[in-house]
Amino acid sequence: MKKTGFLLLLLIGLKSDAQSDIDFKNYLILGVEAAEDLASLYLEPLSEGLLYGLTGAWNNTAEAKSAWALDISLVANGSFVPNEKLSKQIDISAIDNLEVLGGGTTVRIPTILGSTESEVTFVATRDNEEFIFDAPTGIGLFSTNLLPNAFLQANLGLPMNSEFSLRLFPKISIDDVSLGVIGFGLKHEISKSIPGFNNLPVAISLFAAFTRLDADYDFDTDGFVTGESQSIDGSLNSWLFEAMASTKFPVWNVYGGLGYVTGKSNYAVEGTYIITTEEETVQFENPFDVQGDIAGLRGNFGGSVRMNRFKISLDYTLQGFNNVALGINYNIIRAK
């Protein structure tokens, strides 16, 4: 059930497999440093995919709304995860006190977005005692390798040819998993300040946005790593800076932009973790954090169609993890 909650909260339409195991706390048998390195490899594609996804689909036009006009939108977008991010090859010979059951010096195991199945079983040695555990498995993406997410977004026109955007996914909890998103954006239409440009059917604007995702996942307290209050506390912060242009016709329009995206993630492994051998009992408190970051240029293009108060948009973004987005917008307050 916890895996089901994890999938629902990440808004991922994934295959259900009760045998999937996204618990990597068993790596602590190797010590904090090795566990941190292996957990980082395991979580990396999720961090990158979500950070890129958080910057998607903020705009479907370069036009700023007239002052106090208000739209509300449902935005669904997804990051395409490269195949090489679904699994990682590990050099076992470089990790002290770790072997693969059946032999071998290198193995390929799933990342958190990878397969729900793995044939890799590890044998870890501590205090001359062997501990056997299966490699963590993934949550299993569709064949499209799409990592989707969704938001509610409100766009409010401001004076001085500007527009404020609020992006929200209220924090909810299912099966000891919780997730929430909040973001803010500001757009300024510079083309209205250029003499004579306002008579052209084209708008140009500058845009900046910040988005934060907070998530928590509670481990099951079982296996040879016992303890209490075991969880991952995740936070992801992304920034987008963009210049964009669009046509401004009554019904059909196209738009595009060029920008820069940057983001950082942090997963704090919290709680008490206890490993008992025949010689000693080892206890870890809040053992480590896993951090990641993204940065780079991006370009996007798309189109929209307006039907009375409704507008539907579709766009594609070229970036570290390419992104596709669909938006359904409803105009609540018309411009006066």
N, C-alpha and C positions, 0 to 999 in steps of 0.2 A: 504493500500500500504506500510506503514512503516513496518508492520509485514513481508510482502513479502521481502522487502529489508533486514531486519534483518536475515531472513532465508538464503537468497542467500549469504550474506556476511559470515555467519558462515558455509556455505557449508553443510547445513543440509537438507536432503530430507524429508521434513515434510509435514504433512497434512495442508491444507489451511483452515482457519476458520476465517471469518471476525469478529466474535464475540470475538475472543481472545483478552485479555487485559494484556499486560506485564508492565503496568504502576502502580508503587507502591507508587507514591508521595502522595496519599490520606492518607497514614499512618501518615503524618506530623500533622494531626489534633490531634494526641495523644501526640505530642511533639517530639523533636529530638531524645531523648534516645530510646523511644519505636519504633520510625520509623526506626532507625538504626538497632535495634535488629531484627525486622521483615523483613527488607530488606536483612539482612545478611542470615537469614534462606532461603529466597526466591532465592538468587543468589548463594548460596554455591555450589550446584552440578554443575552448569555451570563452576565455577572457577576451581573446582577439575578436571572435565572432560577435560577441555581445557589444564590445566597445565600438566596433564599426557599425553594428546595427543601431545603436543608440543615436548615431548622427544622421540616420537616414530619414528622408521624406519630411523634412521640416517645411518645405515650401513647394508650391505648384504654380507659382507666378512670382515675377519680380515686382509686380504692382503692390504698393502699400494700400491698405484699405483706407477709405475716408474716415475721418475722426469719429470714433465710437461705433462704427459698424462692427458686427460681431459674427463670426463663424464658429461652428463647432465641428470637429472632424473625428472620424474613426480611421486610424492609419494602421495598416498592416504591412510590415516589411520583413525581409529575410536576407540573411547573409549566406552566400554560397561558400561552403567550407571546402577547401582543396582536399583532394584525396589523400595527399601526404600528411594532412593534419589529423586523419582518423586513426592513425596508429603511430607508434614510435619504436625505433630500434634501440635496444639497450645492450651495451657492452658489459656483460656480467663480470668479465675478468677485471674490470676497473672498480668493482664494488666489493669491499672486504666482507667476508663471511656470508656471501650470497652465492648460491648455485641454482641451477635449473634441474628439477627432477627429470631424470632421463639423460642428462648431459647437455653440453652445448655452451659456447662462450658468448654468443649473441642471440637475442630473441626479439621478436616484434610483438608488442602487446597493444591492446586498444587504448586510446585516450578516452576521456570522458564522453566525447562525441562519437566514438567508434563503435565497434561491434558489441553486441550483447553477449558474445561468446568468446572464450579464449581457451586454448589447450595448454597454456603455460602454467605450471605449478612451481613455486619457488621453495627452496630449502634454505633457511637462514640458521646460522649457528651462533649461539650466545652462551658463554660459560660452558663450552663443550656439550651443549644440549641443542638438539635440532628442533626447529619449528617449521612446520609445513603449511603453506597457505597458497591459494590461487591468486593469480594476478588480477587486480581490479579490472572490471569490464566496463564498457560504455553504455550509453542509453540508446544508441542505434538510430542513425538518421535515415530518412527515406533515400531512395536511389538518387534523388536530385541533390543530395548533400545540403539541403536548405535548413538553416537555423533561423526560424521565424520569431518575431515578437510583434506586439501590438500596443497601441497607445490611444488614449483619448486626448485630443488637442483642441485648445481654444485660441482663436486669433482675433485680437482686438485692435482696430484702427486707432491711431493716436494723432494729435496735432503734429504739424511740421513734417508731413509726408512720411510718417513712421508707423510701425506696427509691432505690437507685443504678442508673443506666443507663449502659451503655457502647455506643457506636455505632462500627462499624468497617467500612471497605473497605480491605483491605491494599493497599499501594502496589505496583502491577505495571507492567511496561513492555511495550509492543507497538509495533513499527515506530518506534522513537525517540520514542515518546510514553509518558509515565508519569502515573499519577494515584493518589492515596490519600486516604482520609477517616478522621478519628478525632473522636469527640465524647464528652462527659460530661454527664450530667444528674442532678439530685437532686430528688426529690419528697417532700413532707411532707403527710400527711393531717391537716388541721386539724380535721375534723369529729369525730374520735375524742376530741378534747380538749374538746368542747362537751358539757356535761351533758345527758343525755337524747337527744342527737342520734344516738347510736350505735344506738338502737332503730329508727331510720327507714331505709328502703331507699335511702338516698341518701348519697353520699360527696362531700366537698369537699376539695380539696387545692391547694397552691401548688407550682409547678414552675419550675426554672431550668435552662438547658442552654447549653453552648458546643460548637460544631462547627467543625472546621478542614478545609479541602480544600487539598491541594498538588498541582500539576500542572506538567509540563514538556513542551514541544513544541520539537523541533529543526527549524529551517528547512532546506530544500534550498539548498545553496550554488550558485546558478546565476543566469543573467541578467546584467544590467549591474551589479548590486550583488553584488560578490564578497566574499570574506573567509573567516573560519573561526569555528567554535564558535558559530554563530548559533542562538539559541534564545529561547523565552519561558519564564520561571520565574514561575508563577502561585501565589498564595496567597489564600485566601478564608476569612474568619473571621466567624461569625455567632453571635448571642446571642438566646435566647428567654426571656422572663419571662411566666408564665401562671398564671391562676387557673382551675380547672376543676371540674366537677361531673359525677357519673355515677350511674346507678342501680346497685344491687348485688343483682341477682337471680341465681339459679343458672345459667341458660342464656342468655337474651336480655337485652341491656342497651343503653342509649343513653348518650351522653356528649357534652359540649361544653365549650368554654373561651373565655376572652377574654384576650388577651395583647398583648405588645409585642415586636416583632422589630427587631433592628438588626444591621448587618453592614458589613464593609469588604472590598474586594478590591484586589489589587495585582498587576500584570503587569510584570515587569522584562524588558525587551528586552536580552539580553546577547550578548556576542561582539564580533567585529571585522567592520565593514562598510566596504567600500572601493568608491568610485565614481571611475572614471578618465575624464576628458574630454581633449580635445586640448590643453588649457591647464594642467591640474593633476590631482593625485590627492588626493582627500579621504578621510580615514579617520575613522570613528566607533568609539569603544570604549564598550560598554554605553550606548547613546545615550539611552534615556529609560525612564521608568516610566509605566504607565497605571493610574490609581487610580479607584475608584468606591465608592459606599456606598448602603445602603438603610436606611430606618427608618420605622416606622409601626405602627399598631394592627392586630390580626388577630383573627378569630373563627373557630372551627371547630366542627363537629358531626359525629357519626357513630354507628355502631352496631356491636355485636359479638355473636357467638354462640359458646358454648363447647360442645365435644364431647369429653368426657372430658379428656385432657391437652392437646388442641388448642383453640385459639381463633382465629377469623378475624374481622378487623375491617375496616371500610371507612369513610373519613371524607373530608370536604371542608373546605377552609380558604379563607376570604375574606381576601385581603391584596393587596399590590401586584401580584404574579403569583399568581392563585388556584391552589390545589393540591389534587390528589386523591391518596389514599393507600390502599393495600391491605397489610394485615399478616397474616402467618401465624405464630402463636405456639405454642411447645411447652413445656410445663411439665416441666423436668428434675427438680427437687427440690420435692416438695410441702411445704407448711407442716405443722409438727408440731402 
